[in-house]
Amino acid sequence: MAVVIRTILTVLFAIDCIALVVVVLMQQGKDQGLGALAGGMTSETYWGKNKGRSAEGNLKKATRIMAILFIVLAVVLNMKF
């Protein structure tokens, strides 16, 4: 029974790894020069205020969820059972 669970978790871990790489590569670069140090002017624009509803905001949420899943699966797979 433990072998079946470990196999399922390993497959989920591999799928999560690939999906995490794809989602991170799909995100926009953050190379705004020196304006990025002070926060830039993007927070004052329409797109800066509604970033959570945009495609970039959705990618950010997906990255956060997949990163948490990655860490949890890595810890569980390293446990001895």
Biopython code that builds the backbone (N, CA, C, O; Angstrom):
import numpy as np
from Bio.PDB.StructureBuilder import StructureBuilder

atoms = [
    (1, "MET", "N", (0.819, -1.200, 0.000)),
    (1, "MET", "CA", (0.000, 0.000, 0.000)),
    (1, "MET", "C", (0.860, 1.259, 0.000)),
    (1, "MET", "O", (0.536, 2.231, -0.682)),
    (2, "ALA", "N", (1.942, 1.248, 0.753)),
    (2, "ALA", "CA", (2.818, 2.421, 0.828)),
    (2, "ALA", "C", (3.518, 2.667, -0.512)),
    (2, "ALA", "O", (3.819, 3.807, -0.866)),
    (3, "VAL", "N", (3.769, 1.589, -1.245)),
    (3, "VAL", "CA", (4.430, 1.726, -2.546)),
    (3, "VAL", "C", (3.501, 2.416, -3.537)),
    (3, "VAL", "O", (3.950, 3.232, -4.341)),
    (4, "VAL", "N", (2.215, 2.098, -3.486)),
    (4, "VAL", "CA", (1.243, 2.701, -4.392)),
    (4, "VAL", "C", (1.114, 4.198, -4.105)),
    (4, "VAL", "O", (1.099, 5.007, -5.032)),
    (5, "ILE", "N", (1.022, 4.566, -2.837)),
    (5, "ILE", "CA", (0.909, 5.972, -2.454)),
    (5, "ILE", "C", (2.166, 6.734, -2.851)),
    (5, "ILE", "O", (2.090, 7.850, -3.365)),
    (6, "ARG", "N", (3.310, 6.128, -2.611)),
    (6, "ARG", "CA", (4.575, 6.781, -2.968)),
    (6, "ARG", "C", (4.687, 6.984, -4.486)),
    (6, "ARG", "O", (5.195, 8.011, -4.937)),
    (7, "THR", "N", (4.219, 6.014, -5.268)),
    (7, "THR", "CA", (4.247, 6.134, -6.724)),
    (7, "THR", "C", (3.323, 7.250, -7.195)),
    (7, "THR", "O", (3.701, 8.040, -8.060)),
    (8, "ILE", "N", (2.126, 7.323, -6.642)),
    (8, "ILE", "CA", (1.178, 8.373, -7.002)),
    (8, "ILE", "C", (1.748, 9.744, -6.651)),
    (8, "ILE", "O", (1.659, 10.675, -7.451)),
    (9, "LEU", "N", (2.331, 9.872, -5.462)),
    (9, "LEU", "CA", (2.917, 11.145, -5.044)),
    (9, "LEU", "C", (4.113, 11.530, -5.913)),
    (9, "LEU", "O", (4.328, 12.711, -6.183)),
    (10, "THR", "N", (4.881, 10.555, -6.343)),
    (10, "THR", "CA", (6.025, 10.826, -7.217)),
    (10, "THR", "C", (5.570, 11.321, -8.584)),
    (10, "THR", "O", (6.180, 12.228, -9.150)),
    (11, "VAL", "N", (4.512, 10.736, -9.114)),
    (11, "VAL", "CA", (3.963, 11.182, -10.391)),
    (11, "VAL", "C", (3.407, 12.604, -10.265)),
    (11, "VAL", "O", (3.633, 13.441, -11.139)),
    (12, "LEU", "N", (2.680, 12.875, -9.176)),
    (12, "LEU", "CA", (2.174, 14.228, -8.935)),
    (12, "LEU", "C", (3.315, 15.229, -8.795)),
    (12, "LEU", "O", (3.222, 16.361, -9.270)),
    (13, "PHE", "N", (4.383, 14.804, -8.143)),
    (13, "PHE", "CA", (5.553, 15.672, -7.962)),
    (13, "PHE", "C", (6.191, 16.006, -9.312)),
    (13, "PHE", "O", (6.565, 17.154, -9.552)),
    (14, "ALA", "N", (6.316, 15.020, -10.184)),
    (14, "ALA", "CA", (6.904, 15.256, -11.508)),
    (14, "ALA", "C", (6.027, 16.187, -12.347)),
    (14, "ALA", "O", (6.536, 17.075, -13.031)),
    (15, "ILE", "N", (4.715, 15.985, -12.292)),
    (15, "ILE", "CA", (3.794, 16.860, -13.028)),
    (15, "ILE", "C", (3.871, 18.280, -12.489)),
    (15, "ILE", "O", (3.873, 19.238, -13.262)),
    (16, "ASP", "N", (3.934, 18.423, -11.170)),
    (16, "ASP", "CA", (4.035, 19.743, -10.546)),
    (16, "ASP", "C", (5.342, 20.427, -10.932)),
    (16, "ASP", "O", (5.354, 21.632, -11.179)),
    (17, "CYS", "N", (6.424, 19.692, -10.985)),
    (17, "CYS", "CA", (7.719, 20.273, -11.377)),
    (17, "CYS", "C", (7.667, 20.833, -12.789)),
    (17, "CYS", "O", (8.116, 21.952, -13.037)),
    (18, "ILE", "N", (7.123, 20.062, -13.705)),
    (18, "ILE", "CA", (7.048, 20.508, -15.098)),
    (18, "ILE", "C", (6.113, 21.705, -15.222)),
    (18, "ILE", "O", (6.432, 22.668, -15.920)),
    (19, "ALA", "N", (4.965, 21.658, -14.557)),
    (19, "ALA", "CA", (4.011, 22.762, -14.625)),
    (19, "ALA", "C", (4.588, 24.033, -13.997)),
    (19, "ALA", "O", (4.350, 25.133, -14.495)),
    (20, "LEU", "N", (5.338, 23.887, -12.914)),
    (20, "LEU", "CA", (5.947, 25.041, -12.262)),
    (20, "LEU", "C", (6.969, 25.712, -13.173)),
    (20, "LEU", "O", (7.023, 26.940, -13.242)),
    (21, "VAL", "N", (7.766, 24.931, -13.860)),
    (21, "VAL", "CA", (8.747, 25.485, -14.801)),
    (21, "VAL", "C", (8.037, 26.229, -15.930)),
    (21, "VAL", "O", (8.453, 27.324, -16.307)),
    (22, "VAL", "N", (6.977, 25.647, -16.468)),
    (22, "VAL", "CA", (6.243, 26.272, -17.572)),
    (22, "VAL", "C", (5.612, 27.589, -17.131)),
    (22, "VAL", "O", (5.693, 28.587, -17.847)),
    (23, "VAL", "N", (4.986, 27.597, -15.958)),
    (23, "VAL", "CA", (4.316, 28.811, -15.477)),
    (23, "VAL", "C", (5.329, 29.913, -15.184)),
    (23, "VAL", "O", (5.069, 31.079, -15.480)),
    (24, "VAL", "N", (6.459, 29.570, -14.618)),
    (24, "VAL", "CA", (7.484, 30.580, -14.332)),
    (24, "VAL", "C", (8.031, 31.163, -15.638)),
    (24, "VAL", "O", (8.266, 32.369, -15.722)),
    (25, "LEU", "N", (8.234, 30.324, -16.652)),
    (25, "LEU", "CA", (8.743, 30.816, -17.921)),
    (25, "LEU", "C", (7.721, 31.667, -18.678)),
    (25, "LEU", "O", (8.108, 32.473, -19.524)),
    (26, "MET", "N", (6.451, 31.508, -18.399)),
    (26, "MET", "CA", (5.415, 32.291, -19.061)),
    (26, "MET", "C", (5.281, 33.702, -18.488)),
    (26, "MET", "O", (4.695, 34.570, -19.135)),
    (27, "GLN", "N", (5.808, 33.943, -17.296)),
    (27, "GLN", "CA", (5.652, 35.241, -16.655)),
    (27, "GLN", "C", (6.513, 36.295, -17.323)),
    (27, "GLN", "O", (7.519, 35.992, -17.965)),
    (28, "GLN", "N", (6.093, 37.548, -17.156)),
    (28, "GLN", "CA", (6.830, 38.675, -17.707)),
    (28, "GLN", "C", (8.092, 38.918, -16.907)),
    (28, "GLN", "O", (8.163, 38.596, -15.721)),
    (29, "GLY", "N", (9.090, 39.489, -17.568)),
    (29, "GLY", "CA", (10.316, 39.853, -16.885)),
    (29, "GLY", "C", (10.108, 41.077, -16.016)),
    (29, "GLY", "O", (9.209, 41.878, -16.274)),
    (30, "LYS", "N", (10.916, 41.227, -15.007)),
    (30, "LYS", "CA", (10.806, 42.363, -14.087)),
    (30, "LYS", "C", (11.970, 43.324, -14.276)),
    (30, "LYS", "O", (12.451, 43.904, -13.303)),
    (31, "ASP", "N", (12.421, 43.500, -15.481)),
    (31, "ASP", "CA", (13.579, 44.352, -15.755)),
    (31, "ASP", "C", (13.139, 45.766, -16.113)),
    (31, "ASP", "O", (13.149, 46.148, -17.283)),
    (32, "GLN", "N", (12.758, 46.531, -15.113)),
    (32, "GLN", "CA", (12.293, 47.891, -15.328)),
    (32, "GLN", "C", (13.385, 48.917, -15.051)),
    (32, "GLN", "O", (13.111, 50.116, -15.025)),
    (33, "GLY", "N", (14.579, 48.477, -14.851)),
    (33, "GLY", "CA", (15.672, 49.404, -14.577)),
    (33, "GLY", "C", (15.607, 49.951, -13.165)),
    (33, "GLY", "O", (15.165, 49.263, -12.246)),
    (34, "LEU", "N", (16.050, 51.190, -12.993)),
    (34, "LEU", "CA", (16.077, 51.788, -11.663)),
    (34, "LEU", "C", (14.689, 52.127, -11.140)),
    (34, "LEU", "O", (14.517, 52.302, -9.933)),
    (35, "GLY", "N", (13.704, 52.222, -12.010)),
    (35, "GLY", "CA", (12.340, 52.499, -11.575)),
    (35, "GLY", "C", (11.769, 51.388, -10.723)),
    (35, "GLY", "O", (10.852, 51.621, -9.935)),
    (36, "ALA", "N", (12.291, 50.190, -10.866)),
    (36, "ALA", "CA", (11.801, 49.058, -10.083)),
    (36, "ALA", "C", (12.220, 49.154, -8.624)),
    (36, "ALA", "O", (11.582, 48.556, -7.757)),
    (37, "LEU", "N", (13.279, 49.896, -8.342)),
    (37, "LEU", "CA", (13.736, 50.025, -6.958)),
    (37, "LEU", "C", (12.733, 50.787, -6.097)),
    (37, "LEU", "O", (12.515, 50.441, -4.936)),
    (38, "ALA", "N", (12.134, 51.808, -6.661)),
    (38, "ALA", "CA", (11.191, 52.632, -5.912)),
    (38, "ALA", "C", (9.750, 52.196, -6.133)),
    (38, "ALA", "O", (8.830, 52.872, -5.672)),
    (39, "GLY", "N", (9.540, 51.128, -6.800)),
    (39, "GLY", "CA", (8.201, 50.637, -7.054)),
    (39, "GLY", "C", (7.668, 51.046, -8.411)),
    (39, "GLY", "O", (6.649, 50.522, -8.861)),
    (40, "GLY", "N", (8.334, 51.961, -9.061)),
    (40, "GLY", "CA", (7.930, 52.381, -10.402)),
    (40, "GLY", "C", (6.588, 53.078, -10.402)),
    (40, "GLY", "O", (6.021, 53.358, -9.346)),
    (41, "MET", "N", (6.098, 53.348, -11.559)),
    (41, "MET", "CA", (4.817, 54.026, -11.695)),
    (41, "MET", "C", (3.698, 53.049, -12.023)),
    (41, "MET", "O", (2.569, 53.482, -12.252)),
    (42, "THR", "N", (3.962, 51.767, -12.053)),
    (42, "THR", "CA", (2.937, 50.810, -12.468)),
    (42, "THR", "C", (1.819, 50.708, -11.446)),
    (42, "THR", "O", (0.710, 50.307, -11.797)),
    (43, "SER", "N", (2.078, 51.061, -10.183)),
    (43, "SER", "CA", (1.027, 50.954, -9.186)),
    (43, "SER", "C", (-0.029, 52.031, -9.370)),
    (43, "SER", "O", (-1.127, 51.907, -8.827)),
    (44, "GLU", "N", (0.270, 53.086, -10.120)),
    (44, "GLU", "CA", (-0.667, 54.173, -10.339)),
    (44, "GLU", "C", (-1.518, 53.979, -11.576)),
    (44, "GLU", "O", (-2.499, 54.701, -11.756)),
    (45, "THR", "N", (-1.184, 53.044, -12.422)),
    (45, "THR", "CA", (-1.932, 52.837, -13.650)),
    (45, "THR", "C", (-3.070, 51.859, -13.417)),
    (45, "THR", "O", (-3.151, 51.205, -12.377)),
    (46, "TYR", "N", (-3.940, 51.776, -14.400)),
    (46, "TYR", "CA", (-5.067, 50.858, -14.326)),
    (46, "TYR", "C", (-4.600, 49.417, -14.196)),
    (46, "TYR", "O", (-5.127, 48.658, -13.383)),
    (47, "TRP", "N", (-3.606, 49.040, -15.003)),
    (47, "TRP", "CA", (-3.127, 47.655, -14.988)),
    (47, "TRP", "C", (-2.406, 47.344, -13.704)),
    (47, "TRP", "O", (-2.440, 46.201, -13.250)),
    (48, "GLY", "N", (-1.746, 48.326, -13.092)),
    (48, "GLY", "CA", (-1.066, 48.101, -11.821)),
    (48, "GLY", "C", (-2.046, 47.844, -10.700)),
    (48, "GLY", "O", (-1.784, 47.036, -9.809)),
    (49, "LYS", "N", (-3.193, 48.542, -10.740)),
    (49, "LYS", "CA", (-4.200, 48.378, -9.688)),
    (49, "LYS", "C", (-4.964, 47.070, -9.842)),
    (49, "LYS", "O", (-5.387, 46.488, -8.843)),
    (50, "ASN", "N", (-5.147, 46.602, -11.057)),
    (50, "ASN", "CA", (-5.925, 45.389, -11.320)),
    (50, "ASN", "C", (-5.041, 44.211, -11.708)),
    (50, "ASN", "O", (-5.458, 43.346, -12.479)),
    (51, "LYS", "N", (-3.835, 44.175, -11.183)),
    (51, "LYS", "CA", (-2.885, 43.127, -11.548)),
    (51, "LYS", "C", (-3.399, 41.742, -11.147)),
    (51, "LYS", "O", (-3.127, 40.762, -11.841)),
    (52, "GLY", "N", (-4.133, 41.650, -10.043)),
    (52, "GLY", "CA", (-4.630, 40.356, -9.585)),
    (52, "GLY", "C", (-5.661, 39.743, -10.497)),
    (52, "GLY", "O", (-5.865, 38.529, -10.470)),
    (53, "ARG", "N", (-6.322, 40.559, -11.309)),
    (53, "ARG", "CA", (-7.356, 40.062, -12.221)),
    (53, "ARG", "C", (-6.823, 39.797, -13.620)),
    (53, "ARG", "O", (-7.532, 39.233, -14.454)),
    (54, "SER", "N", (-5.607, 40.186, -13.885)),
    (54, "SER", "CA", (-5.039, 40.018, -15.217)),
    (54, "SER", "C", (-4.432, 38.628, -15.373)),
    (54, "SER", "O", (-4.377, 37.845, -14.425)),
    (55, "ALA", "N", (-3.983, 38.346, -16.576)),
    (55, "ALA", "CA", (-3.340, 37.048, -16.839)),
    (55, "ALA", "C", (-2.062, 36.921, -16.017)),
    (55, "ALA", "O", (-1.747, 35.844, -15.512)),
    (56, "GLU", "N", (-1.323, 38.033, -15.884)),
    (56, "GLU", "CA", (-0.094, 38.003, -15.090)),
    (56, "GLU", "C", (-0.395, 37.704, -13.619)),
    (56, "GLU", "O", (0.355, 36.983, -12.960)),
    (57, "GLY", "N", (-1.490, 38.259, -13.116)),
    (57, "GLY", "CA", (-1.892, 37.983, -11.735)),
    (57, "GLY", "C", (-2.270, 36.529, -11.540)),
    (57, "GLY", "O", (-1.953, 35.927, -10.514)),
    (58, "ASN", "N", (-2.954, 35.964, -12.537)),
    (58, "ASN", "CA", (-3.319, 34.546, -12.459)),
    (58, "ASN", "C", (-2.082, 33.651, -12.500)),
    (58, "ASN", "O", (-2.025, 32.635, -11.807)),
    (59, "LEU", "N", (-1.092, 34.026, -13.312)),
    (59, "LEU", "CA", (0.146, 33.250, -13.356)),
    (59, "LEU", "C", (0.876, 33.321, -12.018)),
    (59, "LEU", "O", (1.473, 32.342, -11.569)),
    (60, "LYS", "N", (0.821, 34.487, -11.391)),
    (60, "LYS", "CA", (1.469, 34.655, -10.097)),
    (60, "LYS", "C", (0.807, 33.772, -9.028)),
    (60, "LYS", "O", (1.493, 33.153, -8.214)),
    (61, "LYS", "N", (-0.528, 33.722, -9.041)),
    (61, "LYS", "CA", (-1.262, 32.876, -8.097)),
    (61, "LYS", "C", (-0.969, 31.396, -8.349)),
    (61, "LYS", "O", (-0.770, 30.623, -7.412)),
    (62, "ALA", "N", (-0.945, 31.015, -9.628)),
    (62, "ALA", "CA", (-0.655, 29.618, -9.978)),
    (62, "ALA", "C", (0.753, 29.232, -9.547)),
    (62, "ALA", "O", (0.982, 28.118, -9.077)),
    (63, "THR", "N", (1.701, 30.164, -9.709)),
    (63, "THR", "CA", (3.075, 29.893, -9.282)),
    (63, "THR", "C", (3.141, 29.665, -7.783)),
    (63, "THR", "O", (3.808, 28.745, -7.311)),
    (64, "ARG", "N", (2.439, 30.514, -7.041)),
    (64, "ARG", "CA", (2.445, 30.393, -5.576)),
    (64, "ARG", "C", (1.854, 29.052, -5.131)),
    (64, "ARG", "O", (2.405, 28.389, -4.252)),
    (65, "ILE", "N", (0.733, 28.658, -5.738)),
    (65, "ILE", "CA", (0.084, 27.397, -5.372)),
    (65, "ILE", "C", (0.970, 26.203, -5.723)),
    (65, "ILE", "O", (1.122, 25.280, -4.922)),
    (66, "MET", "N", (1.558, 26.223, -6.930)),
    (66, "MET", "CA", (2.411, 25.107, -7.343)),
    (66, "MET", "C", (3.701, 25.045, -6.539)),
    (66, "MET", "O", (4.224, 23.955, -6.307)),
    (67, "ALA", "N", (4.222, 26.182, -6.111)),
    (67, "ALA", "CA", (5.430, 26.177, -5.284)),
    (67, "ALA", "C", (5.143, 25.578, -3.911)),
    (67, "ALA", "O", (5.956, 24.824, -3.375)),
    (68, "ILE", "N", (3.990, 25.914, -3.347)),
    (68, "ILE", "CA", (3.605, 25.324, -2.053)),
    (68, "ILE", "C", (3.414, 23.820, -2.194)),
    (68, "ILE", "O", (3.859, 23.049, -1.344)),
    (69, "LEU", "N", (2.745, 23.402, -3.278)),
    (69, "LEU", "CA", (2.552, 21.970, -3.530)),
    (69, "LEU", "C", (3.892, 21.262, -3.723)),
    (69, "LEU", "O", (4.079, 20.141, -3.251)),
    (70, "PHE", "N", (4.821, 21.920, -4.418)),
    (70, "PHE", "CA", (6.160, 21.364, -4.623)),
    (70, "PHE", "C", (6.855, 21.108, -3.289)),
    (70, "PHE", "O", (7.416, 20.033, -3.077)),
    (71, "ILE", "N", (6.821, 22.083, -2.396)),
    (71, "ILE", "CA", (7.488, 21.942, -1.096)),
    (71, "ILE", "C", (6.828, 20.853, -0.260)),
    (71, "ILE", "O", (7.514, 20.037, 0.357)),
    (72, "VAL", "N", (5.493, 20.840, -0.238)),
    (72, "VAL", "CA", (4.782, 19.829, 0.560)),
    (72, "VAL", "C", (5.073, 18.426, 0.033)),
    (72, "VAL", "O", (5.341, 17.515, 0.816)),
    (73, "LEU", "N", (5.022, 18.247, -1.285)),
    (73, "LEU", "CA", (5.299, 16.922, -1.849)),
    (73, "LEU", "C", (6.750, 16.509, -1.621)),
    (73, "LEU", "O", (7.028, 15.334, -1.381)),
    (74, "ALA", "N", (7.677, 17.467, -1.694)),
    (74, "ALA", "CA", (9.083, 17.133, -1.464)),
    (74, "ALA", "C", (9.297, 16.665, -0.031)),
    (74, "ALA", "O", (10.049, 15.721, 0.212)),
    (75, "VAL", "N", (8.636, 17.323, 0.915)),
    (75, "VAL", "CA", (8.776, 16.921, 2.320)),
    (75, "VAL", "C", (8.139, 15.552, 2.552)),
    (75, "VAL", "O", (8.720, 14.698, 3.222)),
    (76, "VAL", "N", (6.964, 15.350, 2.006)),
    (76, "VAL", "CA", (6.266, 14.064, 2.197)),
    (76, "VAL", "C", (7.029, 12.914, 1.554)),
    (76, "VAL", "O", (7.111, 11.826, 2.123)),
    (77, "LEU", "N", (7.589, 13.152, 0.366)),
    (77, "LEU", "CA", (8.332, 12.074, -0.310)),
    (77, "LEU", "C", (9.654, 11.751, 0.383)),
    (77, "LEU", "O", (10.189, 10.656, 0.207)),
    (78, "ASN", "N", (10.182, 12.681, 1.162)),
    (78, "ASN", "CA", (11.432, 12.416, 1.887)),
    (78, "ASN", "C", (11.202, 11.765, 3.235)),
    (78, "ASN", "O", (12.163, 11.395, 3.909)),
    (79, "MET", "N", (9.956, 11.618, 3.642)),
    (79, "MET", "CA", (9.652, 10.939, 4.904)),
    (79, "MET", "C", (9.807, 9.431, 4.722)),
    (79, "MET", "O", (9.572, 8.897, 3.638)),
    (80, "LYS", "N", (10.193, 8.778, 5.765)),
    (80, "LYS", "CA", (10.309, 7.315, 5.738)),
    (80, "LYS", "C", (9.014, 6.698, 6.263)),
    (80, "LYS", "O", (8.641, 6.883, 7.422)),
    (81, "PHE", "N", (8.324, 5.945, 5.362)),
    (81, "PHE", "CA", (7.118, 5.228, 5.801)),
    (81, "PHE", "C", (6.932, 3.968, 5.050)),
    (81, "PHE", "O", (5.967, 3.242, 5.291)),
]
sb = StructureBuilder()
sb.init_structure("model")
sb.init_model(0)
sb.init_chain("A")
sb.init_seg("    ")
for serial, (resi, resn, name, xyz) in enumerate(atoms, 1):
    if name == "N":
        sb.init_residue(resn, " ", resi, " ")
    sb.init_atom(name, np.array(xyz, "f"), 0.0, 1.0, " ", f" {name:<3s}", serial, name[0])
structure = sb.get_structure()
